[in-house]
């Protein structure tokens, strides 16, 4: 197993969005300020498992795909906010190691990424949206990247809606486009056009959702959240899918640029 700071493989899919060094996994001091006020309550919310001296590094099995980038971006955001430590085990999907029995025990679907929580009896989580929700639930104690389903019910619902939209729409459609445009053993024009048109349509839906907003969920112009982390890696790799520019969708283009400016996003894109 490898620590992500030691792995330097350049990812073709998202290489244009990689900047600098992925950094180390050294524990950082937690930030104690919260949206809910100061005092002992703020301290309690700031003290997650991630900041405990006995905390163990999480383990991420991943590869350089948009789905893999979602998890590493969230982990880097948590590292920057709380000092969360994590290790990376690269899974070269071209060798089908993800279909081996040991990996199937972690994810019966044989896909990356998979998160193993060493602080919770090696609990394994698969499916990227589920990983993001899990990390937000257990490690984002200040709700910096999500919303309280009890006190911010509408914002939480909108966040989940956009996550499901990407999980069931943008990801599968753009993934099929990548396959037929890049990897299919035969040229099938209908399939390429079908998935290109649908991916472009879904970008249009995102553009509508981002009208007058900076982020997909949250009040007013929105708040950066796991909804944005869930969608950004796919749209950021539009060039690989044969969509040369985002000029047709100005709100999406600005959103991608906004996401890519975040240091934790830049670091997450370098993993593994």
Secondary structure, 3 states (H helix, E strand, C coil): CECHHHCCCCCCCCHHHCCCCCCCCCCCCCCCCCCCCCHHHHHHHHCCHHHCCCCCCEEEEECCCHHHHHHHHHHHHHHHHHCCCEEEEECCHHHCHHHCHHHHCCCCCCCCCEEEECCCCCEEEECHHHHHHHHHHHHCCCCCCCCCCCCCHHHHHHHHHHHHHHHHHHHHHHHHHHHHHHHCCCCCHHHHHHHHHHHHHHHHHHHHHCCCCCCCCCCCCCCCCHHHHHHHHHHHCCCCCCCCCCCCCHHHHHHHHHHHCCHHHHHHCCCC
